[in-house]
Amino acid sequence: MTNQSTDQDLLQPKQHSVSFNGHTFVLETGKIARQANGAVTLTCKNNVLLATACSSKAPSSEVDFLPLTVNYMENLSSNGKTAGGFIKQPGRQNKGDTLTSRMIDRPIRPLFPKGFYDEVQVIISLFSYDETYDPNPLSICAASAALAISSIPMTKTVGAVRVGFVDGEFIINPTPEQKAASKLDLLLAGTHEAVLMIEGYCDFLTEDQVIQAITEGHEAIKLICEGIDDFARMVGKEKDLTTIDYPSDEMFDKMRAFIGNQLVEAYQIREKEKRNDAISAVKEALAEELKIGQEECDYTARNFGVAFKEIRAQTVRGDMLKTRRRIDGRTPECIRPIVAEARPLPTPHGSALFTRGETQALCISVLGNENMVQRGENVDGEISEKFYLHYAFPGYSVGECRRLSAPGRREVGHGMLAQRALTPTLPSSEKFPYVIRIETHVTESNGSSSMASVCGGCLSLMDAGVPIRAPIAGIAMGLILEDDSSIILSDILGDEDALGDMDFKIAGSDFGITAFQMDIKVEGITPEIMEAALRQAKDGRLHILKKMALALEAPRASLAQNAPRIHSIKINPSKIGTLIGPGGKNIKNIQETTGVDINIDDDGTVNVSCVNGDSIDQALTMIEDLTGELKVGEIYEGVVDGIKEFGCFVSLPYQSSALVHISELAHERVADVNDVVKVGDKIKVKIIGSKMGKISASMKAAQKKEKSEV
């Protein structure tokens, strides 16, 4: 029996174009990765991303959460590059890929139905990149399309755009040139009905401008979602709902009857550890009553855990909406007690301890020269960061025993949020030519540790003497939304984050916003609610800034005694080779003689750094001797090193030589050069001309005439 299929039958791709705000991308399936549950190639100009979605049965019947894994891979080959260094094969994700993976995960995770515990893996690969479009919003759209056409039960499609703000106008998916000039960098994701994720950084924009940017971005997202929905209707598979497992109404009724008011009473306890112990006691008693884990029990341990968490959430949320009081007794707008301390550590260049309720961050700032720059690479080329923040979240911060390991996605994400929140307040490199590193050690945590990192990090910069533009503070906002009732919470606790509907972090000064990040767990959050949250956050931010000012009102006037001193000078780029010398001879000699570090930029900027100021002065003199240039009209002292009939040659500073013509030796006529100067004589000359690298000098112009000669 012969196979009747032909080569043309092998690949049968189907395409659909999605247009929005002057942009278009093409979705295609059926050509690449056909064995994946859902596979979509997204093409936008010469940018090509492949997104795949696969699922398998829940790894264990005890799993009571969605085991979703999102991996974004930015292949350097997509832009014709190969990794630098000895190892060329890609290994673990770099920071940029980790942040993008986290950004894709956040808006799609809330859209899976309750009771769905199958393992889901989404992989997005960048295979072609032409630098015209930012791949981050495209990757979210590609992942959404792959899930939309698969049988995996994601309830709605997601779209994403980047929004810029240039010359007073908001721009959807700005070009690299527009992005460089933009005062706003906003990545927005959501469904047709609501915004689900916001990641934004700006140069002190107002609350009104932020709201307008979100609104305009969401209008573009609606068009993207419509296009993906059309594609799913055309080629999508039927959704598989057979594995959904959610507690029955009967189980909920039995659990509520046993619990009664016990959870309400437990949540009256203000101290976190004692409150958690009381809640655990209620859960253990309930598990024993229902015989969870025993053969005669009708309920699974998974459904018990899910139902108990749901009842906890309903208890907390209902009580807040009813009493307008929170878990720790605060009103919705109230900020926890704050204690800020500058320079708790004696030897670091700058340090601060910021405590807000049961959340605490110990922040340390270190100043250095160009040798401390954080370098990396991505599809856009080499990365060179002169300011970076590292965030650490050890187990003891929440009273747990935990293995110490490399930073995870959460740590990387929180660190980048705090870093970018502080970036707009830093001085320019010309004004402050230091590389700055901040370490944030979260020593206690009960909500909003990333915003504590912003506050503590800012104080540590001020303690180090960094001349920032304005102090920056951060606050995390929460939301309880039930039908037509809602309550906005300032400075949320960990439980309010876990059981609430929104985590909205805002950082900025007293006159503008520098960073904001929002994750929403439910639809229905209107622009009015977001605007109210921003207004309430500003009041909280101003309150926190006043508390920070009690510790340190302004940057210290001088650097720490052990901080390096950096002096910048500019030399002619053509003199860089002279400064370095053959085989680095000259620059090595200066560094070994004075003990300084020297860094040279291609534009001729030379940074000299050392703790000892006298060493810097000595090094600058040696650099000046090598790279300085004679100026026309200035007088210099030199040594005659050659005599000719037409004049003499003089050795001058900066390894230069000038010709003094016989007519420029004296005011009177000179018949023989030897009558005026001899080889080895020290003379003063005035530079009178420089052409084609040849310098002319005058001895008579440097001499002062006696009054009788005038």
RONURO-281826 format. One record per residue (C-alpha): residue in three letters; x, y, z. Coordinates in steps of 0.02 Angstrom, whole numbers. Layout:
N
    r       x       y       z
  ALA       X       Y       Z
...
***
This chain:
710
    r       x       y       z
  MET       0       0       0
  THR      75     167     -50
  ASN      70     330      46
  GLN     -40     450     -50
  SER      18     608      42
  THR     129     732     -49
  ASP     264     854       3
  GLN     134     992      -4
  ASP      29     901     128
  LEU     171     901     255
  LEU     156    1082     312
  GLN     -10    1172     309
  PRO      15    1336     402
  LYS    -129    1452     441
  GLN    -103    1638     464
  HIS    -195    1787     534
  SER    -146    1971     540
  VAL    -174    2079     694
  SER    -173    2269     672
  PHE    -173    2405     805
  ASN    -119    2588     814
  GLY     -23    2583     651
  HIS      66    2419     694
  THR      36    2244     624
  PHE      97    2071     670
  VAL      58    1903     591
  LEU      12    1746     690
  GLU      48    1578     609
  THR      24    1397     664
  GLY      40    1226     583
  LYS     217    1249     517
  ILE     337    1243     667
  ALA     327    1142     829
  ARG     172    1047     773
  GLN     178     921     918
  ALA     155    1055    1050
  ASN     -21    1077    1118
  GLY     -17    1254    1051
  ALA     121    1332     944
  VAL     118    1505     865
  THR     248    1601     766
  LEU     228    1789     784
  THR     308    1895     648
  CYS     322    2084     659
  LYS     427    2156     518
  ASN     588    2053     532
  ASN     558    2003     713
  VAL     506    1822     735
  LEU     456    1738     899
  LEU     400    1560     926
  ALA     284    1526    1074
  THR     236    1349    1127
  ALA     116    1289    1261
  CYS     114    1111    1330
  SER      26    1030    1477
  SER      30     866    1571
  LYS     -70     793    1714
  ALA     -41     867    1886
  PRO     125     803    1955
  SER      38     752    2117
  SER    -137     742    2185
  GLU     -76     849    2331
  VAL     -33     998    2221
  ASP    -153    1141    2264
  PHE     -80    1276    2151
  LEU     -56    1301    1965
  PRO     117    1232    1918
  LEU     144    1356    1777
  THR     319    1383    1708
  VAL     358    1522    1584
  ASN     528    1531    1501
  TYR     581    1668    1381
  MET     740    1638    1280
  GLU     826    1778    1187
  ASN     944    1696    1064
  LEU    1093    1806    1019
  SER    1095    1723     847
  SER     930    1813     813
  ASN    1032    1969     781
  GLY    1185    1886     706
  LYS    1283    1881     868
  THR    1376    1749     967
  ALA    1403    1751    1154
  GLY    1567    1825    1212
  GLY    1685    1732    1326
  PHE    1749    1555    1319
  ILE    1581    1462    1331
  LYS    1471    1493    1179
  GLN    1324    1376    1215
  PRO    1185    1463    1314
  GLY    1166    1406    1494
  ARG    1057    1475    1631
  GLN     944    1623    1596
  ASN    1023    1795    1607
  LYS     941    1934    1706
  GLY     851    2007    1556
  ASP     771    1841    1506
  THR     722    1808    1687
  LEU     635    1976    1701
  THR     542    1949    1536
  SER     488    1773    1589
  ARG     419    1846    1749
  MET     332    1983    1651
  ILE     244    1856    1538
  ASP     192    1748    1685
  ARG     108    1885    1784
  PRO     -39    1928    1668
  ILE     -79    1751    1609
  ARG     -75    1663    1779
  PRO    -239    1738    1846
  LEU    -335    1682    1691
  PHE    -332    1494    1722
  PRO    -492    1425    1801
  LYS    -502    1382    1986
  GLY    -467    1198    2016
  PHE    -348    1178    1869
  TYR    -185    1100    1931
  ASP    -109    1022    1775
  GLU      72    1064    1741
  VAL      87    1198    1606
  GLN     245    1254    1519
  VAL     254    1403    1402
  ILE     416    1435    1307
  ILE     444    1591    1202
  SER     599    1599    1091
  LEU     662    1751     996
  PHE     733    1683     832
  SER     745    1842     726
  TYR     772    2020     787
  ASP     795    2178     685
  GLU     797    2305     829
  THR     642    2397     765
  TYR     522    2324     895
  ASP     540    2284    1078
  PRO     515    2095    1092
  ASN     442    2102    1269
  PRO     261    2151    1227
  LEU     267    2041    1072
  SER     319    1892    1179
  ILE     166    1914    1292
  CYS      53    1919    1138
  ALA     137    1764    1066
  ALA     117    1667    1229
  SER     -66    1718    1240
  ALA     -97    1660    1061
  ALA     -14    1491    1091
  LEU    -123    1462    1244
  ALA    -278    1526    1154
  ILE    -267    1397    1013
  SER    -220    1253    1130
  SER    -337    1143    1230
  ILE    -265    1214    1392
  PRO    -410    1303    1479
  MET    -354    1484    1492
  THR    -515    1584    1505
  LYS    -469    1740    1405
  THR    -336    1805    1288
  VAL    -206    1934    1338
  GLY    -128    2075    1239
  ALA      19    2186    1282
  VAL      98    2349    1223
  ARG     238    2465    1275
  VAL     192    2649    1298
  GLY     314    2794    1283
  PHE     295    2981    1314
  VAL     390    3095    1194
  ASP     362    3282    1172
  GLY     199    3277    1268
  GLU     124    3133    1166
  PHE      96    2950    1214
  ILE     167    2827    1087
  ILE     115    2644    1072
  ASN     263    2526    1046
  PRO     394    2663    1021
  THR     546    2635     912
  PRO     718    2622     996
  GLU     750    2806     954
  GLN     583    2859    1028
  LYS     611    2749    1180
  ALA     780    2831    1212
  ALA     698    3003    1211
  SER     545    2950    1311
  LYS     508    3007    1489
  LEU     403    2849    1514
  ASP     437    2664    1493
  LEU     272    2573    1523
  LEU     235    2391    1484
  LEU      50    2355    1495
  ALA     -44    2189    1481
  GLY    -227    2147    1497
  THR    -384    2072    1424
  HIS    -517    2156    1319
  GLU    -608    2204    1479
  ALA    -471    2250    1603
  VAL    -287    2286    1636
  LEU    -199    2143    1726
  MET     -16    2194    1736
  ILE      79    2358    1734
  GLU     267    2384    1739
  GLY     315    2566    1720
  TYR     463    2681    1749
  CYS     462    2868    1719
  ASP     554    3030    1746
  PHE     446    3107    1883
  LEU     277    3103    1792
  THR     115    3152    1879
  GLU     -25    3036    1930
  ASP    -137    3107    1793
  GLN      -6    3070    1659
  VAL      14    2891    1721
  ILE    -175    2861    1714
  GLN    -184    2931    1538
  ALA     -42    2819    1480
  ILE    -129    2665    1552
  THR    -294    2713    1471
  GLU    -218    2739    1298
  GLY    -118    2579    1311
  HIS    -273    2478    1356
  GLU    -365    2540    1202
  ALA    -227    2462    1094
  ILE    -234    2302    1197
  LYS    -419    2282    1158
  LEU    -380    2276     971
  ILE    -242    2146     999
  CYS    -358    2036    1103
  GLU    -491    2043     967
  GLY    -362    1987     838
  ILE    -301    1840     945
  ASP    -482    1789     980
  ASP    -517    1786     792
  PHE    -363    1676     766
  ALA    -418    1556     905
  ARG    -592    1540     829
  MET    -510    1499     663
  VAL    -384    1366     718
  GLY    -407    1337     905
  LYS    -438    1170     991
  GLU    -582    1134    1108
  LYS    -536    1173    1289
  ASP    -507    1022    1401
  LEU    -601    1048    1566
  THR    -600     866    1623
  THR    -456     886    1748
  ILE    -530    1033    1844
  ASP    -551     985    2026
  TYR    -631    1113    2144
  PRO    -708    1086    2317
  SER    -895    1052    2321
  ASP   -1024    1166    2401
  GLU   -1056    1029    2529
  MET    -873    1034    2584
  PHE    -876    1222    2601
  ASP   -1035    1214    2706
  LYS    -963    1085    2827
  MET    -802    1183    2848
  ARG    -891    1349    2879
  ALA   -1005    1267    3006
  PHE    -857    1200    3106
  ILE    -751    1358    3093
  GLY    -888    1478    3148
  ASN    -803    1636    3214
  GLN    -635    1555    3250
  LEU    -549    1636    3101
  VAL    -626    1805    3140
  GLU    -553    1793    3316
  ALA    -384    1734    3250
  TYR    -373    1885    3136
  GLN    -401    1999    3285
  ILE    -223    1956    3340
  ARG    -108    2096    3286
  GLU      61    2008    3294
  LYS     100    1910    3136
  GLU     180    1755    3216
  LYS      44    1733    3348
  ARG     -92    1763    3219
  ASN     -19    1630    3103
  ASP      -8    1507    3249
  ALA    -193    1535    3288
  ILE    -243    1510    3106
  SER    -141    1350    3096
  ALA    -226    1285    3252
  VAL    -397    1313    3173
  LYS    -341    1223    3015
  GLU    -271    1073    3111
  ALA    -430    1055    3214
  LEU    -537    1064    3057
  ALA    -429     933    2969
  GLU    -451     816    3116
  GLU    -639     845    3119
  LEU    -655     803    2933
  LYS    -530     658    2947
  ILE    -422     731    2808
  GLY    -291     605    2753
  GLN    -383     455    2825
  GLU    -460     315    2721
  GLU    -639     351    2774
  CYS    -626     535    2723
  ASP    -728     590    2573
  TYR    -619     742    2534
  THR    -444     757    2464
  ALA    -306     851    2553
  ARG    -292     964    2402
  ASN    -474    1019    2406
  PHE    -462    1043    2594
  GLY    -315    1163    2574
  VAL    -399    1257    2433
  ALA    -563    1274    2525
  PHE    -479    1331    2686
  LYS    -383    1466    2594
  GLU    -543    1523    2509
  ILE    -635    1534    2676
  ARG    -488    1631    2751
  ALA    -497    1755    2608
  GLN    -685    1775    2625
  THR    -668    1803    2812
  VAL    -534    1936    2797
  ARG    -613    2024    2649
  GLY    -788    2024    2722
  ASP    -728    2091    2889
  MET    -629    2232    2805
  LEU    -776    2286    2697
  LYS    -891    2283    2848
  THR    -783    2368    2980
  ARG    -663    2469    2871
  ARG    -527    2398    2984
  ARG    -382    2290    2930
  ILE    -295    2135    2998
  ASP    -180    2237    3111
  GLY    -316    2362    3161
  ARG    -266    2503    3043
  THR    -384    2607    2940
  PRO    -368    2586    2750
  GLU    -257    2741    2728
  CYS    -147    2714    2881
  ILE      40    2677    2862
  ARG     128    2562    2984
  PRO     250    2641    3110
  ILE     415    2688    3027
  VAL     590    2701    3098
  ALA     731    2753    2981
  GLU     915    2758    3029
  ALA    1060    2824    2927
  ARG    1235    2747    2941
  PRO    1199    2601    3059
  LEU    1360    2522    2992
  PRO    1525    2615    3019
  THR    1633    2562    2871
  PRO    1526    2549    2712
  HIS    1522    2707    2606
  GLY    1336    2727    2643
  SER    1209    2625    2742
  ALA    1032    2636    2808
  LEU     910    2531    2908
  PHE     728    2557    2859
  THR     593    2476    2966
  ARG     407    2488    2927
  GLY     301    2380    3042
  GLU     365    2202    3027
  THR     458    2237    2864
  GLN     640    2289    2874
  ALA     780    2318    2747
  LEU     964    2345    2782
  CYS    1036    2438    2631
  ILE    1218    2470    2590
  SER    1289    2584    2454
  VAL    1462    2560    2382
  LEU    1550    2686    2269
  GLY    1684    2635    2145
  ASN    1770    2671    1981
  GLU    1745    2598    1808
  ASN    1816    2430    1864
  MET    1653    2403    1961
  VAL    1540    2421    1808
  GLN    1416    2277    1784
  ARG    1440    2211    1609
  GLY    1334    2092    1506
  GLU    1262    2064    1334
  ASN    1096    2040    1246
  VAL    1028    2050    1069
  ASP    1051    2239    1070
  GLY    1236    2223    1108
  GLU    1346    2245    1261
  ILE    1270    2309    1423
  SER    1366    2421    1543
  GLU    1276    2470    1704
  LYS    1352    2605    1814
  PHE    1212    2587    1941
  TYR    1138    2423    1999
  LEU    1044    2356    2150
  HIS    1054    2178    2218
  TYR     909    2116    2324
  ALA     925    1971    2448
  PHE     780    1886    2537
  PRO     850    1758    2661
  GLY     739    1633    2750
  TYR     765    1710    2922
  SER     669    1865    2864
  VAL     509    1763    2882
  GLY     571    1645    3019
  GLU     607    1498    2903
  CYS     750    1379    2875
  ARG     794    1395    2691
  ARG     939    1340    2584
  LEU    1047    1485    2525
  SER    1054    1488    2335
  ALA    1071    1604    2187
  PRO     937    1740    2173
  GLY     772    1676    2105
  ARG     650    1765    1989
  ARG     567    1856    2132
  GLU     731    1924    2199
  VAL     788    1978    2026
  GLY     620    2062    1992
  HIS     612    2154    2158
  GLY     792    2211    2139
  MET     761    2280    1965
  LEU     603    2371    2022
  ALA     697    2458    2163
  GLN     845    2494    2048
  ARG     740    2577    1915
  ALA     639    2673    2045
  LEU     800    2756    2106
  THR     883    2782    1936
  PRO     796    2947    1890
  THR     857    3032    2048
  LEU    1042    2996    2018
  PRO    1160    3131    1958
  SER    1239    3122    1785
  SER    1405    3035    1759
  GLU    1483    3202    1716
  LYS    1431    3274    1884
  PHE    1465    3117    1986
  PRO    1581    2996    1893
  TYR    1557    2849    2011
  VAL    1490    2674    1986
  ILE    1360    2640    2121
  ARG    1306    2472    2192
  ILE    1168    2450    2321
  GLU    1145    2292    2422
  THR     974    2266    2499
  HIS     963    2135    2636
  VAL     782    2104    2687
  THR     800    2062    2872
  GLU     613    2055    2911
  SER     465    2037    2794
  ASN     280    2059    2811
  GLY     233    2141    2648
  SER     311    2268    2531
  SER     495    2226    2553
  SER     533    2293    2378
  MET     467    2465    2427
  ALA     566    2459    2589
  SER     717    2428    2477
  VAL     678    2589    2383
  CYS     666    2689    2545
  GLY     820    2612    2627
  GLY     917    2615    2464
  CYS     883    2802    2442
  LEU     940    2839    2620
  SER    1100    2739    2594
  LEU    1138    2841    2437
  MET    1114    3002    2535
  ASP    1223    2935    2675
  ALA    1359    2897    2547
  GLY    1356    3078    2489
  VAL    1278    3046    2319
  PRO    1202    3212    2262
  ILE    1031    3144    2213
  ARG     898    3254    2133
  ALA     765    3215    2265
  PRO     730    3083    2398
  ILE     627    2935    2336
  ALA     504    2830    2437
  GLY     397    2680    2390
  ILE     231    2611    2448
  ALA     127    2456    2404
  MET     -61    2475    2384
  GLY    -192    2338    2396
  LEU    -375    2316    2352
  ILE    -526    2219    2412
  LEU    -661    2213    2277
  GLU    -829    2126    2303
  ASP    -971    2163    2182
  ASP   -1001    2351    2197
  SER    -900    2371    2358
  SER    -715    2407    2365
  ILE    -582    2465    2486
  ILE    -407    2527    2441
  LEU    -270    2484    2565
  SER    -109    2581    2593
  ASP      52    2491    2643
  ILE     -15    2313    2632
  LEU      34    2165    2741
  GLY      84    1997    2670
  ASP     -89    1923    2704
  GLU    -174    2073    2624
  ASP     -69    2042    2469
  ALA    -106    1854    2466
  LEU    -292    1870    2501
  GLY    -326    2034    2410
  ASP    -358    2077    2228
  MET    -215    2195    2187
  ASP     -32    2229    2224
  PHE       6    2404    2162
  LYS     181    2470    2201
  ILE     219    2655    2173
  ALA     385    2745    2202
  GLY     429    2927    2180
  SER     472    3094    2257
  ASP     359    3228    2328
  PHE     331    3297    2153
  GLY     326    3147    2035
  ILE     324    2960    2006
  THR     480    2861    1956
  ALA     414    2681    1955
  PHE     252    2585    1969
  GLN     208    2401    1957
  MET      37    2324    1969
  ASP     -25    2145    1970
  ILE    -213    2117    1970
  LYS    -294    1952    2015
  VAL    -472    1993    1961
  GLU    -556    2087    1820
  GLY    -663    2237    1854
  ILE    -534    2360    1917
  THR    -586    2521    1833
  PRO    -479    2674    1789
  GLU    -570    2763    1930
  ILE    -507    2635    2057
  MET    -329    2649    1990
  GLU    -338    2838    1997
  ALA    -400    2832    2177
  ALA    -260    2710    2221
  LEU    -130    2829    2146
  ARG    -200    2977    2244
  GLN    -200    2879    2406
  ALA     -25    2815    2369
  LYS      39    2994    2348
  ASP     -23    3038    2522
  GLY      64    2885    2591
  ARG     224    2923    2495
  LEU     231    3099    2565
  HIS     208    3030    2741
  ILE     352    2907    2717
  LEU     466    3043    2646
  LYS     440    3146    2804
  LYS     490    2997    2911
  MET     645    2970    2804
  ALA     692    3154    2823
  LEU     702    3130    3011
  ALA     849    3012    2982
  LEU     934    3112    2843
  GLU     858    3265    2762
  ALA     986    3288    2621
  PRO    1139    3199    2551
  ARG    1294    3217    2658
  ALA    1408    3358    2603
  SER    1560    3246    2583
  LEU    1598    3066    2542
  ALA    1648    2939    2673
  GLN    1832    2946    2720
  ASN    1865    2774    2645
  ALA    1769    2808    2484
  PRO    1875    2828    2327
  ARG    1903    3002    2257
  ILE    1879    3015    2070
  HIS    1943    3158    1964
  SER    1896    3171    1781
  ILE    1997    3261    1649
  LYS    1977    3272    1462
  ILE    2122    3240    1343
  ASN    2133    3245    1155
  PRO    2077    3073    1094
  SER    2230    3071     982
  LYS    2336    3071    1141
  ILE    2259    2911    1212
  GLY    2394    2805    1133
  THR    2529    2918    1207
  LEU    2452    2902    1380
  ILE    2442    2713    1369
  GLY    2615    2695    1293
  PRO    2690    2545    1205
  GLY    2621    2388    1286
  GLY    2537    2496    1418
  LYS    2706    2555    1484
  ASN    2657    2734    1525
  ILE    2491    2701    1610
  LYS    2564    2556    1710
  ASN    2705    2669    1770
  ILE    2583    2802    1829
  GLN    2474    2674    1921
  GLU    2621    2586    2003
  THR    2705    2750    2052
  THR    2550    2833    2127
  GLY    2437    2687    2173
  VAL    2288    2756    2077
  ASP    2166    2672    1957
  ILE    2149    2749    1785
  ASN    2005    2720    1662
  ILE    2004    2795    1488
  ASP    1850    2818    1377
  ASP    1858    2828    1188
  ASP    1805    3011    1192
  GLY    1961    3058    1291
  THR    1882    3062    1464
  VAL    2009    3001    1593
  ASN    1948    2953    1767
  VAL    2081    2943    1902
  SER    2027    2865    2066
  CYS    2110    2833    2234
  VAL    2068    2854    2418
  ASN    2223    2966    2437
  GLY    2197    3139    2362
  ASP    2384    3176    2353
  SER    2410    3022    2244
  ILE    2275    3085    2125
  ASP    2363    3254    2110
  GLN    2528    3166    2072
  ALA    2446    3056    1941
  LEU    2358    3203    1859
  THR    2526    3293    1843
  MET    2603    3140    1760
  ILE    2455    3126    1641
  GLU    2466    3310    1600
  ASP    2651    3290    1560
  LEU    2610    3152    1436
  THR    2450    3216    1356
  GLY    2447    3404    1379
  GLU    2451    3518    1228
  LEU    2540    3682    1202
  LYS    2423    3831    1183
  VAL    2455    3973    1063
  GLY    2489    4134    1159
  GLU    2554    4045    1315
  ILE    2735    4056    1377
  TYR    2830    3897    1420
  GLU    3005    3856    1480
  GLY    3107    3738    1371
  VAL    3281    3674    1332
  VAL    3375    3708    1171
  ASP    3412    3538    1095
  GLY    3465    3585     919
  ILE    3537    3732     821
  LYS    3522    3766     635
  GLU    3569    3916     527
  PHE    3386    3969     520
  GLY    3349    3951     706
  CYS    3346    3831     852
  PHE    3237    3688     911
  VAL    3171    3692    1089
  SER    3111    3543    1190
  LEU    2950    3594    1280
  PRO    2827    3514    1402
  TYR    2707    3375    1347
  GLN    2845    3292    1245
  SER    2831    3433    1118
  SER    2961    3524    1014
  ALA    2953    3697     935
  LEU    3056    3795     811
  VAL    3115    3969     858
  HIS    3160    4056     695
  ILE    3316    4164     695
  SER    3206    4316     674
  GLU    3114    4273     836
  LEU    3269    4254     946
  ALA    3288    4438     995
  HIS    3218    4610     962
  GLU    3378    4661     872
  ARG    3443    4578     715
  VAL    3536    4413     746
  ALA    3675    4364     626
  ASP    3718    4194     704
  VAL    3603    4086     811
  ASN    3752    4033     918
  ASP    3776    4215     972
  VAL    3610    4203    1067
  VAL    3584    4023    1124
  LYS    3682    3863    1149
  VAL    3624    3682    1157
  GLY    3567    3645    1334
  ASP    3513    3823    1373
  LYS    3350    3845    1467
  ILE    3246    3979    1385
  LYS    3068    4047    1391
  VAL    2969    4053    1230
  LYS    2795    4106    1179
  ILE    2695    3993    1062
  ILE    2649    4096     909
  GLY    2582    3965     790
  SER    2539    3782     759
  LYS    2508    3709     588
  MET    2508    3530     525
  GLY    2583    3473     690
  LYS    2728    3595     677
  ILE    2742    3722     819
  SER    2820    3895     801
  ALA    2885    3990     953
  SER    2961    4159     989
  MET    3095    4200    1115
  LYS    3081    4388    1092
  ALA    2892    4385    1117
  ALA    2920    4305    1287
  GLN    3041    4441    1343
  LYS    2982    4599    1429
  LYS    3057    4756    1353
  GLU    3137    4884    1464
  LYS    3048    5051    1465
  SER    3204    5135    1395
  GLU    3192    5022    1243
  VAL    3015    5071    1204
***
